[in-house]
Amino acid sequence: MNQILTVQRVPPTIFVLLSILLILFRQKIEDFSTVFEAIAEYLSTDLPYKLSPDDVYLTVGCAQAIEVVLTVLARPGANILLPRPGYPYYEARAAFSHIEVRHFDLLPENGWEVDLDAVEALADENTVAMVIINPGNPCGNVYSYQHLEKVAETAKKLGILVIADEVYDHLTFGCNPFVPMGVFGETVPVLTLGSISKRWIVPGWRLGWLVTSDPNGILKETKIVDCIIGCLNISSDPATFIQGAILQILEKTKGDFFKKIIDILRQDADIIYQRIREIGCITCPHKPEGSMFVMVKLDLSLLEDIKDDMDFCFKLAKEESVIVLPGVSVGLKNWLRITFAIEPSSLEEALERIKSFCKRHAKKK
């Protein structure tokens, strides 16, 4: 009996992947050192010194960079200083690595600047580092050169390094331009974390970096660099074909691409800042200037059947199909984090729904 051969259709995505791999083989990419050179060159454009390819370590997105740094810094009794509000993955990973977390406040009345007096009060001989997220998640702030300089001087005084989370680098649309923490690498050792996910809007590509911004070589002397290399040697790498594409991504993305994104975010920031002012029970202490988030404060005394920020978010989702993040999840109870990285028309509709929700739940006069 003759066998019947069934030919199954190959999904188009397989052809795309095979095409990319074929291009890589044709280009005879046997040495991926150009990837490190490209990232070093890209980051050096904003620095007063030139990074070496040896300063760059590839990670599977910025999340792995966080994992590696906290793994490397972990030791018995160690503590780390984290911003409040902040990105909760740092708390989770610190707990996994048995590092004590101590929070310093970001000051909303001062554009979410770091409370440097609190940093000094929290640090002791077991403090290994402080984390700075700039541009800010969840606050949408962008630190000035002068403030970052004070952060560097404070860290130097305390004898700790700075972990600079700059995954939203250059996504700025306010008064302050983006200034990388690495500018102050001569003052204090800086571990810079970044990726292509936010600026290029490709979060699923999972290519990030961990960079030692340390012209004085302190991180090498203290063997932190050796520990980073050792940790990455037993970890996964970013997808090979994404590594092969990074040179083209960094060098050949046109300025119009970035301008369009910034224009939309700037328009969204204007919309959200103005429309929040129309909602009596929500206040925005600082207009967002970067990233794609804003923190706003709830006044529960003006609402009759809302217990807290969690209750507000659950009921808002149920009644209006609008999702915002309760502030308690990022360290500030009875605040909200709103993401505005959407088309302006959709943002307008969402804010109108929030306004209607707040009116419906307002206390009767």
Short mmCIF file of the C-alpha atoms (twelve columns), coordinates in Angstrom:
data_MODEL
# 
_entry.id   MODEL 
# 
loop_
_atom_site.group_PDB 
_atom_site.id 
_atom_site.type_symbol 
_atom_site.label_atom_id 
_atom_site.label_alt_id 
_atom_site.label_comp_id 
_atom_site.label_asym_id 
_atom_site.label_seq_id 
_atom_site.Cartn_x 
_atom_site.Cartn_y 
_atom_site.Cartn_z 
_atom_site.pdbx_PDB_model_num 
ATOM 1   C CA . MET A 1   0.000   0.000  0.000  1 
ATOM 2   C CA . ASN A 2   1.382   3.342  -1.040 1 
ATOM 3   C CA . GLN A 3   1.984   5.850  1.723  1 
ATOM 4   C CA . ILE A 4   0.305   9.215  1.410  1 
ATOM 5   C CA . LEU A 5   2.671   12.077 2.116  1 
ATOM 6   C CA . THR A 6   1.092   15.109 3.761  1 
ATOM 7   C CA . VAL A 7   2.889   18.418 3.327  1 
ATOM 8   C CA . GLN A 8   2.026   20.848 6.121  1 
ATOM 9   C CA . ARG A 9   2.150   24.550 5.538  1 
ATOM 10  C CA . VAL A 10  5.068   26.233 7.310  1 
ATOM 11  C CA . PRO A 11  3.999   29.297 9.350  1 
ATOM 12  C CA . PRO A 12  5.196   32.622 7.866  1 
ATOM 13  C CA . THR A 13  7.103   33.436 11.071 1 
ATOM 14  C CA . ILE A 14  9.354   30.430 10.463 1 
ATOM 15  C CA . PHE A 15  10.287  31.815 7.059  1 
ATOM 16  C CA . VAL A 16  11.099  35.183 8.657  1 
ATOM 17  C CA . LEU A 17  13.380  33.575 11.238 1 
ATOM 18  C CA . LEU A 18  15.071  31.394 8.639  1 
ATOM 19  C CA . SER A 19  15.631  34.439 6.437  1 
ATOM 20  C CA . ILE A 20  17.297  36.318 9.284  1 
ATOM 21  C CA . LEU A 21  19.521  33.355 10.080 1 
ATOM 22  C CA . LEU A 22  20.446  33.003 6.415  1 
ATOM 23  C CA . ILE A 23  21.473  36.659 6.300  1 
ATOM 24  C CA . LEU A 24  23.649  36.155 9.363  1 
ATOM 25  C CA . PHE A 25  25.385  33.171 7.821  1 
ATOM 26  C CA . ARG A 26  25.891  35.036 4.544  1 
ATOM 27  C CA . GLN A 27  27.496  37.889 6.444  1 
ATOM 28  C CA . LYS A 28  29.707  35.277 8.142  1 
ATOM 29  C CA . ILE A 29  28.982  36.625 11.596 1 
ATOM 30  C CA . GLU A 30  31.326  34.448 13.555 1 
ATOM 31  C CA . ASP A 31  32.476  37.063 16.029 1 
ATOM 32  C CA . PHE A 32  29.804  39.095 17.797 1 
ATOM 33  C CA . SER A 33  32.288  41.595 19.215 1 
ATOM 34  C CA . THR A 34  30.711  44.212 16.937 1 
ATOM 35  C CA . VAL A 35  27.556  43.991 19.085 1 
ATOM 36  C CA . PHE A 36  29.473  45.145 22.168 1 
ATOM 37  C CA . GLU A 37  31.269  47.805 20.159 1 
ATOM 38  C CA . ALA A 38  27.962  49.136 18.822 1 
ATOM 39  C CA . ILE A 39  26.370  49.384 22.270 1 
ATOM 40  C CA . ALA A 40  29.493  50.987 23.754 1 
ATOM 41  C CA . GLU A 41  29.522  53.530 20.921 1 
ATOM 42  C CA . TYR A 42  25.795  54.247 21.324 1 
ATOM 43  C CA . LEU A 43  26.092  54.891 25.064 1 
ATOM 44  C CA . SER A 44  29.359  56.836 24.784 1 
ATOM 45  C CA . THR A 45  27.706  59.609 22.763 1 
ATOM 46  C CA . ASP A 46  26.187  60.958 26.018 1 
ATOM 47  C CA . LEU A 47  29.302  60.543 28.174 1 
ATOM 48  C CA . PRO A 48  32.426  62.669 28.729 1 
ATOM 49  C CA . TYR A 49  34.577  59.561 28.224 1 
ATOM 50  C CA . LYS A 50  34.488  56.604 25.852 1 
ATOM 51  C CA . LEU A 51  33.206  53.211 26.949 1 
ATOM 52  C CA . SER A 52  35.093  50.091 25.926 1 
ATOM 53  C CA . PRO A 53  33.310  47.046 24.479 1 
ATOM 54  C CA . ASP A 54  34.659  45.250 27.564 1 
ATOM 55  C CA . ASP A 55  32.432  47.498 29.709 1 
ATOM 56  C CA . VAL A 56  29.297  46.054 28.064 1 
ATOM 57  C CA . TYR A 57  27.533  42.832 29.057 1 
ATOM 58  C CA . LEU A 58  24.510  41.549 27.156 1 
ATOM 59  C CA . THR A 59  21.420  40.422 29.059 1 
ATOM 60  C CA . VAL A 60  18.032  38.961 28.218 1 
ATOM 61  C CA . GLY A 61  16.241  42.274 28.600 1 
ATOM 62  C CA . CYS A 62  16.726  44.700 31.470 1 
ATOM 63  C CA . ALA A 63  15.102  42.227 33.883 1 
ATOM 64  C CA . GLN A 64  18.073  39.874 33.647 1 
ATOM 65  C CA . ALA A 65  20.414  42.816 34.187 1 
ATOM 66  C CA . ILE A 66  18.613  43.494 37.486 1 
ATOM 67  C CA . GLU A 67  18.867  39.824 38.423 1 
ATOM 68  C CA . VAL A 68  22.603  39.693 37.705 1 
ATOM 69  C CA . VAL A 69  23.418  42.887 39.607 1 
ATOM 70  C CA . LEU A 70  21.524  41.884 42.746 1 
ATOM 71  C CA . THR A 71  22.953  38.369 42.600 1 
ATOM 72  C CA . VAL A 72  26.477  39.781 42.380 1 
ATOM 73  C CA . LEU A 73  25.965  42.248 45.240 1 
ATOM 74  C CA . ALA A 74  24.313  39.749 47.598 1 
ATOM 75  C CA . ARG A 75  26.199  38.787 50.766 1 
ATOM 76  C CA . PRO A 76  25.192  38.075 54.371 1 
ATOM 77  C CA . GLY A 77  23.771  41.185 56.026 1 
ATOM 78  C CA . ALA A 78  23.782  43.306 52.853 1 
ATOM 79  C CA . ASN A 79  21.160  45.971 52.273 1 
ATOM 80  C CA . ILE A 80  20.226  48.066 49.248 1 
ATOM 81  C CA . LEU A 81  18.537  51.471 48.978 1 
ATOM 82  C CA . LEU A 82  15.530  51.563 46.655 1 
ATOM 83  C CA . PRO A 83  13.291  54.477 45.626 1 
ATOM 84  C CA . ARG A 84  9.718   54.789 46.863 1 
ATOM 85  C CA . PRO A 85  7.691   54.759 44.680 1 
ATOM 86  C CA . GLY A 86  9.707   52.469 42.428 1 
ATOM 87  C CA . TYR A 87  9.783   49.458 40.163 1 
ATOM 88  C CA . PRO A 88  8.644   46.453 42.266 1 
ATOM 89  C CA . TYR A 89  10.881  43.914 40.528 1 
ATOM 90  C CA . TYR A 90  13.812  45.255 42.544 1 
ATOM 91  C CA . GLU A 91  12.070  44.335 45.810 1 
ATOM 92  C CA . ALA A 92  11.195  40.884 44.505 1 
ATOM 93  C CA . ARG A 93  14.696  40.148 43.291 1 
ATOM 94  C CA . ALA A 94  16.309  41.541 46.456 1 
ATOM 95  C CA . ALA A 95  14.128  39.218 48.528 1 
ATOM 96  C CA . PHE A 96  15.171  36.286 46.331 1 
ATOM 97  C CA . SER A 97  18.845  37.174 46.915 1 
ATOM 98  C CA . HIS A 98  18.298  37.758 50.669 1 
ATOM 99  C CA . ILE A 99  19.227  41.432 50.470 1 
ATOM 100 C CA . GLU A 100 17.510  43.735 52.954 1 
ATOM 101 C CA . VAL A 101 15.577  46.543 51.252 1 
ATOM 102 C CA . ARG A 102 15.570  50.072 52.655 1 
ATOM 103 C CA . HIS A 103 13.426  52.694 50.935 1 
ATOM 104 C CA . PHE A 104 14.228  56.346 50.399 1 
ATOM 105 C CA . ASP A 105 11.384  58.624 49.346 1 
ATOM 106 C CA . LEU A 106 11.037  60.472 46.081 1 
ATOM 107 C CA . LEU A 107 9.611   63.933 46.743 1 
ATOM 108 C CA . PRO A 108 6.546   64.759 44.603 1 
ATOM 109 C CA . GLU A 109 6.660   68.431 45.532 1 
ATOM 110 C CA . ASN A 110 10.213  68.598 44.133 1 
ATOM 111 C CA . GLY A 111 9.567   66.835 40.839 1 
ATOM 112 C CA . TRP A 112 10.088  63.417 42.440 1 
ATOM 113 C CA . GLU A 113 13.719  64.148 43.291 1 
ATOM 114 C CA . VAL A 114 15.577  61.811 45.637 1 
ATOM 115 C CA . ASP A 115 15.401  62.652 49.343 1 
ATOM 116 C CA . LEU A 116 19.159  62.679 49.797 1 
ATOM 117 C CA . ASP A 117 18.937  63.306 53.552 1 
ATOM 118 C CA . ALA A 118 16.947  60.080 53.842 1 
ATOM 119 C CA . VAL A 119 19.568  58.236 51.773 1 
ATOM 120 C CA . GLU A 120 22.295  59.312 54.179 1 
ATOM 121 C CA . ALA A 121 20.193  58.342 57.193 1 
ATOM 122 C CA . LEU A 122 19.421  54.874 55.796 1 
ATOM 123 C CA . ALA A 123 22.902  53.843 54.688 1 
ATOM 124 C CA . ASP A 124 25.344  51.963 56.905 1 
ATOM 125 C CA . GLU A 125 28.436  49.795 56.534 1 
ATOM 126 C CA . ASN A 126 26.344  46.980 55.001 1 
ATOM 127 C CA . THR A 127 24.767  49.105 52.259 1 
ATOM 128 C CA . VAL A 128 25.965  47.888 48.860 1 
ATOM 129 C CA . ALA A 129 24.220  50.273 46.443 1 
ATOM 130 C CA . MET A 130 21.387  52.668 45.717 1 
ATOM 131 C CA . VAL A 131 19.064  52.459 42.709 1 
ATOM 132 C CA . ILE A 132 18.166  55.433 40.519 1 
ATOM 133 C CA . ILE A 133 15.494  55.066 37.820 1 
ATOM 134 C CA . ASN A 134 15.795  57.840 35.256 1 
ATOM 135 C CA . PRO A 135 13.604  58.634 33.346 1 
ATOM 136 C CA . GLY A 136 11.306  57.566 36.116 1 
ATOM 137 C CA . ASN A 137 9.044   54.567 36.403 1 
ATOM 138 C CA . PRO A 138 6.454   55.042 37.896 1 
ATOM 139 C CA . CYS A 139 6.666   58.828 38.296 1 
ATOM 140 C CA . GLY A 140 7.459   60.068 34.777 1 
ATOM 141 C CA . ASN A 141 10.171  62.379 36.116 1 
ATOM 142 C CA . VAL A 142 13.505  63.257 34.515 1 
ATOM 143 C CA . TYR A 143 16.387  64.248 36.775 1 
ATOM 144 C CA . SER A 144 18.459  67.335 36.073 1 
ATOM 145 C CA . TYR A 145 22.235  67.282 35.735 1 
ATOM 146 C CA . GLN A 146 22.531  69.152 39.041 1 
ATOM 147 C CA . HIS A 147 20.419  66.648 40.959 1 
ATOM 148 C CA . LEU A 148 22.251  63.632 39.541 1 
ATOM 149 C CA . GLU A 149 25.528  65.273 40.491 1 
ATOM 150 C CA . LYS A 150 24.291  65.519 44.095 1 
ATOM 151 C CA . VAL A 151 23.240  61.859 43.966 1 
ATOM 152 C CA . ALA A 152 26.744  60.902 42.829 1 
ATOM 153 C CA . GLU A 153 28.393  62.975 45.543 1 
ATOM 154 C CA . THR A 154 26.129  61.439 48.190 1 
ATOM 155 C CA . ALA A 155 26.912  57.902 47.002 1 
ATOM 156 C CA . LYS A 156 30.639  58.679 47.039 1 
ATOM 157 C CA . LYS A 157 30.366  60.027 50.565 1 
ATOM 158 C CA . LEU A 158 28.614  56.843 51.683 1 
ATOM 159 C CA . GLY A 159 31.017  54.553 49.818 1 
ATOM 160 C CA . ILE A 160 28.331  52.819 47.760 1 
ATOM 161 C CA . LEU A 161 27.863  52.351 44.023 1 
ATOM 162 C CA . VAL A 162 24.895  53.551 41.983 1 
ATOM 163 C CA . ILE A 163 22.680  51.236 39.945 1 
ATOM 164 C CA . ALA A 164 21.253  53.418 37.167 1 
ATOM 165 C CA . ASP A 165 18.134  51.952 35.580 1 
ATOM 166 C CA . GLU A 166 17.951  53.828 32.262 1 
ATOM 167 C CA . VAL A 167 15.667  51.554 30.290 1 
ATOM 168 C CA . TYR A 168 13.612  54.639 29.292 1 
ATOM 169 C CA . ASP A 169 16.668  56.598 28.156 1 
ATOM 170 C CA . HIS A 170 15.917  59.478 25.780 1 
ATOM 171 C CA . LEU A 171 12.130  59.090 26.174 1 
ATOM 172 C CA . THR A 172 11.916  62.670 27.437 1 
ATOM 173 C CA . PHE A 173 9.592   65.483 26.414 1 
ATOM 174 C CA . GLY A 174 9.810   68.108 29.161 1 
ATOM 175 C CA . CYS A 175 12.278  70.739 30.349 1 
ATOM 176 C CA . ASN A 176 15.037  68.380 31.461 1 
ATOM 177 C CA . PRO A 177 17.027  66.483 28.823 1 
ATOM 178 C CA . PHE A 178 18.107  62.930 29.576 1 
ATOM 179 C CA . VAL A 179 21.445  62.820 31.408 1 
ATOM 180 C CA . PRO A 180 22.928  59.356 31.987 1 
ATOM 181 C CA . MET A 181 24.205  58.618 35.482 1 
ATOM 182 C CA . GLY A 182 27.404  57.408 33.851 1 
ATOM 183 C CA . VAL A 183 28.370  61.059 33.301 1 
ATOM 184 C CA . PHE A 184 29.411  60.962 36.967 1 
ATOM 185 C CA . GLY A 185 31.374  57.718 36.692 1 
ATOM 186 C CA . GLU A 186 34.534  59.593 37.699 1 
ATOM 187 C CA . THR A 187 32.818  60.484 40.994 1 
ATOM 188 C CA . VAL A 188 31.229  57.137 41.846 1 
ATOM 189 C CA . PRO A 189 31.118  53.700 40.161 1 
ATOM 190 C CA . VAL A 190 27.920  53.277 38.165 1 
ATOM 191 C CA . LEU A 191 26.248  50.120 36.885 1 
ATOM 192 C CA . THR A 192 24.012  51.194 34.016 1 
ATOM 193 C CA . LEU A 193 21.067  48.997 33.035 1 
ATOM 194 C CA . GLY A 194 19.288  49.437 29.713 1 
ATOM 195 C CA . SER A 195 17.710  47.743 26.723 1 
ATOM 196 C CA . ILE A 196 16.217  48.331 23.301 1 
ATOM 197 C CA . SER A 197 12.716  47.475 24.516 1 
ATOM 198 C CA . LYS A 198 11.354  50.933 25.363 1 
ATOM 199 C CA . ARG A 199 13.024  53.429 23.027 1 
ATOM 200 C CA . TRP A 200 12.610  51.125 20.032 1 
ATOM 201 C CA . ILE A 201 9.237   49.764 21.274 1 
ATOM 202 C CA . VAL A 202 10.308  46.112 20.986 1 
ATOM 203 C CA . PRO A 203 9.848   44.688 24.524 1 
ATOM 204 C CA . GLY A 204 9.444   41.111 23.267 1 
ATOM 205 C CA . TRP A 205 12.891  41.083 21.646 1 
ATOM 206 C CA . ARG A 206 14.542  40.742 25.066 1 
ATOM 207 C CA . LEU A 207 17.902  42.353 24.445 1 
ATOM 208 C CA . GLY A 208 19.347  44.432 27.242 1 
ATOM 209 C CA . TRP A 209 22.682  45.399 28.703 1 
ATOM 210 C CA . LEU A 210 24.577  45.873 31.907 1 
ATOM 211 C CA . VAL A 211 27.355  48.443 31.562 1 
ATOM 212 C CA . THR A 212 30.142  49.370 33.974 1 
ATOM 213 C CA . SER A 213 30.514  53.147 33.874 1 
ATOM 214 C CA . ASP A 214 33.665  53.260 35.955 1 
ATOM 215 C CA . PRO A 215 36.684  55.072 34.461 1 
ATOM 216 C CA . ASN A 216 38.625  54.634 37.723 1 
ATOM 217 C CA . GLY A 217 38.399  50.836 37.568 1 
ATOM 218 C CA . ILE A 218 36.984  50.422 41.084 1 
ATOM 219 C CA . LEU A 219 34.567  47.695 39.997 1 
ATOM 220 C CA . LYS A 220 37.466  45.668 38.586 1 
ATOM 221 C CA . GLU A 221 39.588  46.140 41.696 1 
ATOM 222 C CA . THR A 222 36.763  44.956 43.953 1 
ATOM 223 C CA . LYS A 223 36.131  41.899 41.719 1 
ATOM 224 C CA . ILE A 224 32.556  42.964 40.952 1 
ATOM 225 C CA . VAL A 225 33.346  42.712 37.234 1 
ATOM 226 C CA . ASP A 226 34.635  39.164 37.727 1 
ATOM 227 C CA . CYS A 227 31.418  38.254 39.540 1 
ATOM 228 C CA . ILE A 228 29.298  39.731 36.722 1 
ATOM 229 C CA . ILE A 229 31.195  37.670 34.158 1 
ATOM 230 C CA . GLY A 230 30.885  34.535 36.268 1 
ATOM 231 C CA . CYS A 231 27.158  35.034 36.734 1 
ATOM 232 C CA . LEU A 232 26.529  35.618 33.030 1 
ATOM 233 C CA . ASN A 233 28.625  32.576 32.110 1 
ATOM 234 C CA . ILE A 234 25.977  30.347 33.699 1 
ATOM 235 C CA . SER A 235 22.986  32.332 32.379 1 
ATOM 236 C CA . SER A 236 21.063  32.482 29.129 1 
ATOM 237 C CA . ASP A 237 22.059  34.920 26.374 1 
ATOM 238 C CA . PRO A 238 19.787  37.067 24.202 1 
ATOM 239 C CA . ALA A 239 18.598  35.397 20.989 1 
ATOM 240 C CA . THR A 240 21.493  35.141 18.532 1 
ATOM 241 C CA . PHE A 241 19.634  36.628 15.586 1 
ATOM 242 C CA . ILE A 242 18.631  39.665 17.695 1 
ATOM 243 C CA . GLN A 243 22.282  40.142 18.615 1 
ATOM 244 C CA . GLY A 244 23.093  39.989 14.913 1 
ATOM 245 C CA . ALA A 245 20.567  42.730 14.185 1 
ATOM 246 C CA . ILE A 246 21.673  45.163 16.934 1 
ATOM 247 C CA . LEU A 247 24.238  46.949 14.773 1 
ATOM 248 C CA . GLN A 248 21.558  47.818 12.210 1 
ATOM 249 C CA . ILE A 249 19.072  48.757 14.952 1 
ATOM 250 C CA . LEU A 250 21.404  51.176 16.721 1 
ATOM 251 C CA . GLU A 251 22.990  52.753 13.666 1 
ATOM 252 C CA . LYS A 252 20.227  52.878 11.076 1 
ATOM 253 C CA . THR A 253 17.024  53.726 12.941 1 
ATOM 254 C CA . LYS A 254 15.997  57.104 11.557 1 
ATOM 255 C CA . GLY A 255 15.358  60.118 13.729 1 
ATOM 256 C CA . ASP A 256 11.780  60.375 12.464 1 
ATOM 257 C CA . PHE A 257 10.975  57.110 14.220 1 
ATOM 258 C CA . PHE A 258 12.020  58.498 17.617 1 
ATOM 259 C CA . LYS A 259 10.418  61.891 16.943 1 
ATOM 260 C CA . LYS A 260 7.030   60.326 16.269 1 
ATOM 261 C CA . ILE A 261 7.122   58.434 19.553 1 
ATOM 262 C CA . ILE A 262 8.210   61.496 21.533 1 
ATOM 263 C CA . ASP A 263 5.529   63.653 19.888 1 
ATOM 264 C CA . ILE A 264 2.806   61.188 20.891 1 
ATOM 265 C CA . LEU A 265 4.102   60.923 24.458 1 
ATOM 266 C CA . ARG A 266 4.357   64.708 24.768 1 
ATOM 267 C CA . GLN A 267 0.791   65.122 23.531 1 
ATOM 268 C CA . ASP A 268 -0.401  62.413 25.926 1 
ATOM 269 C CA . ALA A 269 1.419   64.057 28.857 1 
ATOM 270 C CA . ASP A 270 -0.311  67.379 28.091 1 
ATOM 271 C CA . ILE A 271 -3.691  65.670 27.852 1 
ATOM 272 C CA . ILE A 272 -3.385  63.717 31.081 1 
ATOM 273 C CA . TYR A 273 -2.073  66.678 33.071 1 
ATOM 274 C CA . GLN A 274 -4.909  68.924 31.926 1 
ATOM 275 C CA . ARG A 275 -7.695  66.367 32.196 1 
ATOM 276 C CA . ILE A 276 -6.688  65.172 35.679 1 
ATOM 277 C CA . ARG A 277 -7.255  68.737 36.883 1 
ATOM 278 C CA . GLU A 278 -10.909 68.325 35.952 1 
ATOM 279 C CA . ILE A 279 -11.294 65.413 38.392 1 
ATOM 280 C CA . GLY A 280 -11.760 66.705 41.923 1 
ATOM 281 C CA . CYS A 281 -10.646 63.606 43.838 1 
ATOM 282 C CA . ILE A 282 -7.377  63.134 41.890 1 
ATOM 283 C CA . THR A 283 -4.386  65.470 41.871 1 
ATOM 284 C CA . CYS A 284 -1.196  65.368 39.798 1 
ATOM 285 C CA . PRO A 285 1.690   66.960 41.750 1 
ATOM 286 C CA . HIS A 286 4.114   66.948 38.826 1 
ATOM 287 C CA . LYS A 287 3.543   66.894 35.088 1 
ATOM 288 C CA . PRO A 288 5.274   63.883 33.497 1 
ATOM 289 C CA . GLU A 289 8.431   64.725 31.548 1 
ATOM 290 C CA . GLY A 290 9.686   61.287 30.562 1 
ATOM 291 C CA . SER A 291 9.002   57.536 30.264 1 
ATOM 292 C CA . MET A 292 5.269   56.850 29.825 1 
ATOM 293 C CA . PHE A 293 3.813   57.046 33.329 1 
ATOM 294 C CA . VAL A 294 2.406   59.497 35.835 1 
ATOM 295 C CA . MET A 295 1.670   59.197 39.540 1 
ATOM 296 C CA . VAL A 296 -1.518  60.861 40.788 1 
ATOM 297 C CA . LYS A 297 -2.939  61.099 44.317 1 
ATOM 298 C CA . LEU A 298 -6.389  60.006 45.423 1 
ATOM 299 C CA . ASP A 299 -8.411  62.071 47.899 1 
ATOM 300 C CA . LEU A 300 -10.607 59.396 49.459 1 
ATOM 301 C CA . SER A 301 -12.419 61.951 51.609 1 
ATOM 302 C CA . LEU A 302 -14.285 63.033 48.451 1 
ATOM 303 C CA . LEU A 303 -15.439 59.501 47.610 1 
ATOM 304 C CA . GLU A 304 -18.199 57.780 49.548 1 
ATOM 305 C CA . ASP A 305 -17.776 54.075 48.812 1 
ATOM 306 C CA . ILE A 306 -14.078 53.669 47.930 1 
ATOM 307 C CA . LYS A 307 -11.910 52.182 50.695 1 
ATOM 308 C CA . ASP A 308 -8.461  52.609 49.194 1 
ATOM 309 C CA . ASP A 309 -6.502  52.635 45.919 1 
ATOM 310 C CA . MET A 310 -6.968  48.892 45.393 1 
ATOM 311 C CA . ASP A 311 -10.728 49.247 45.779 1 
ATOM 312 C CA . PHE A 312 -10.708 52.214 43.377 1 
ATOM 313 C CA . CYS A 313 -8.831  50.240 40.701 1 
ATOM 314 C CA . PHE A 314 -11.005 47.112 41.007 1 
ATOM 315 C CA . LYS A 315 -14.243 49.072 40.742 1 
ATOM 316 C CA . LEU A 316 -12.930 51.259 37.923 1 
ATOM 317 C CA . ALA A 317 -11.980 48.158 35.924 1 
ATOM 318 C CA . LYS A 318 -15.359 46.527 36.567 1 
ATOM 319 C CA . GLU A 319 -17.507 49.571 35.846 1 
ATOM 320 C CA . GLU A 320 -15.552 51.386 33.139 1 
ATOM 321 C CA . SER A 321 -13.127 48.782 31.711 1 
ATOM 322 C CA . VAL A 322 -10.209 51.114 32.437 1 
ATOM 323 C CA . ILE A 323 -7.095  49.627 34.014 1 
ATOM 324 C CA . VAL A 324 -4.774  51.706 36.202 1 
ATOM 325 C CA . LEU A 325 -2.242  50.465 38.734 1 
ATOM 326 C CA . PRO A 326 -2.896  50.965 42.470 1 
ATOM 327 C CA . GLY A 327 -0.109  52.996 44.018 1 
ATOM 328 C CA . VAL A 328 0.384   50.506 46.845 1 
ATOM 329 C CA . SER A 329 1.944   48.116 44.313 1 
ATOM 330 C CA . VAL A 330 4.772   50.602 43.698 1 
ATOM 331 C CA . GLY A 331 5.083   51.777 47.297 1 
ATOM 332 C CA . LEU A 332 2.565   54.630 47.677 1 
ATOM 333 C CA . LYS A 333 -0.794  53.757 49.182 1 
ATOM 334 C CA . ASN A 334 -3.813  55.685 47.876 1 
ATOM 335 C CA . TRP A 335 -2.005  56.856 44.768 1 
ATOM 336 C CA . LEU A 336 -2.459  55.631 41.203 1 
ATOM 337 C CA . ARG A 337 0.029   54.965 38.431 1 
ATOM 338 C CA . ILE A 338 -1.416  55.734 35.018 1 
ATOM 339 C CA . THR A 339 0.268   54.583 31.809 1 
ATOM 340 C CA . PHE A 340 -0.308  56.937 28.877 1 
ATOM 341 C CA . ALA A 341 1.579   55.204 26.061 1 
ATOM 342 C CA . ILE A 342 -1.497  55.014 23.846 1 
ATOM 343 C CA . GLU A 343 -3.070  57.009 21.049 1 
ATOM 344 C CA . PRO A 344 -4.281  60.413 22.316 1 
ATOM 345 C CA . SER A 345 -7.896  59.685 21.340 1 
ATOM 346 C CA . SER A 346 -7.915  56.493 23.433 1 
ATOM 347 C CA . LEU A 347 -6.347  58.368 26.347 1 
ATOM 348 C CA . GLU A 348 -9.031  61.044 26.124 1 
ATOM 349 C CA . GLU A 349 -11.746 58.393 26.291 1 
ATOM 350 C CA . ALA A 350 -10.110 56.622 29.247 1 
ATOM 351 C CA . LEU A 351 -9.811  59.854 31.226 1 
ATOM 352 C CA . GLU A 352 -13.443 60.706 30.475 1 
ATOM 353 C CA . ARG A 353 -14.436 57.315 31.876 1 
ATOM 354 C CA . ILE A 354 -12.348 57.927 35.006 1 
ATOM 355 C CA . LYS A 355 -14.025 61.306 35.410 1 
ATOM 356 C CA . SER A 356 -17.483 59.728 35.105 1 
ATOM 357 C CA . PHE A 357 -16.528 57.033 37.598 1 
ATOM 358 C CA . CYS A 358 -15.348 59.610 40.143 1 
ATOM 359 C CA . LYS A 359 -18.544 61.648 39.727 1 
ATOM 360 C CA . ARG A 360 -20.652 58.562 40.257 1 
ATOM 361 C CA . HIS A 361 -18.807 57.692 43.467 1 
ATOM 362 C CA . ALA A 362 -18.484 61.249 44.799 1 
ATOM 363 C CA . LYS A 363 -19.839 62.060 48.226 1 
ATOM 364 C CA . LYS A 364 -23.206 63.764 48.146 1 
ATOM 365 C CA . LYS A 365 -23.109 67.345 49.349 1 
# 
